[in-house]
């Protein structure tokens, strides 16, 4: 497959992981997240992927008021960027391994529909849809996204006219996402994010990425990312296989060994890699056209 000659760069600004204490650059408050979005857009990101956090504790949150404040602050600056809101919060289940019916602290588990109130409120360009359940890291942490939850969530997102970005953590999830498309619950162009190196999903290995790309439906738009030190190599891997890219502090805190990065710096590095490969960086308007989004209001 041909290399991608016009690359959409997404910046995942903060995520929900336990990273706040590990880098002073991870944005926490709505003001910080919005400022980081503007910085990323200025550096070349066409899309910003947004989680919110409790401003007091830094823990990942799903309060629609926090999402609204972030989006309004971005729009108030006049920054041209595609808004991608996570809808993955509310899928966390931590069980007692000796008594699996007992939920432990850290559990935040709601239905597929209950993960969408901020999407219904704000009608972003894109929202994510995590396409399956997963053993999420060590211990007894599970991410829960069942076929019934996914069908209900996909149908509601479709009714709202929001473009779902299909978060794929393993090959079976890609298989099911294609099933959703076959059932008419996803509109073309389908948009995939191939998430690599998250324990215990698909490993960040080039052969695995190639296999997943080969499984994509015809005409799909896709990007991929990998965690930590593999973030920038994965920019090149994705472009060479014909895809778009994602960088940002959700997935990696470092610019180089021992050097903490900002979101803007990570986007700048992705731009450099893109251009050194002979490709161009897509503008927000070009991203909207390719992803089947409405023109900027």
C-alpha angles and dihedrals in degrees: 000000000000124000115258109258097188112044126199109212117206121193116207099206109196116339121196101270128119094269103114095092092044098062133023089214097066105109116231112166122062089250092053093045092050092047089051090050091054090048091051092048091050090053093054110278112141092190133037119202110209135205122166130219135204101267091218101046104020090230117140113268141184101207108144090212091062092050091049092052092050094049094045092050091051092048092047089063092057090234114163106225136130112250116225114180122194116239093180098098115105097048100096120120122175113186134192103247091212093048107023095185089065115089116215130209111289093049114132106163125162136152124282091256093049089059091065111060093108089049091052090048100046105025094212123197090253138009128186127247114195102215104211150357122282144184094247109210126306129333119027101316116137132184107213122206111145127191090254092050091047094050091050093046095046092050093051093047089050091051090052092053093236120141111240118220104211110223108211118192098168142008096264089058090054089050090054094045088057088051090055089053092049089052091054095248093119125055125214133289090052112204119211133189111197105207112202134187098020108138114270104010131077112337120238095254123135093228092055091049090050091051092051092047089052089055095055118112117254113276095018120148113221146176133182138201139182132204133257119340090002092065098093097037085054091056087063094041092053096046093048090053092050100262142120126248144236128203133161146111093289088074106024135017101194137079090190136342108316094354114114114218136213121221090251092054092050090051091048090054091050089051090052093051091047093051094043088057089056097253131123128237112245119235122230090257091052089049091051092052095048095043093048095245130151116265116264111281 
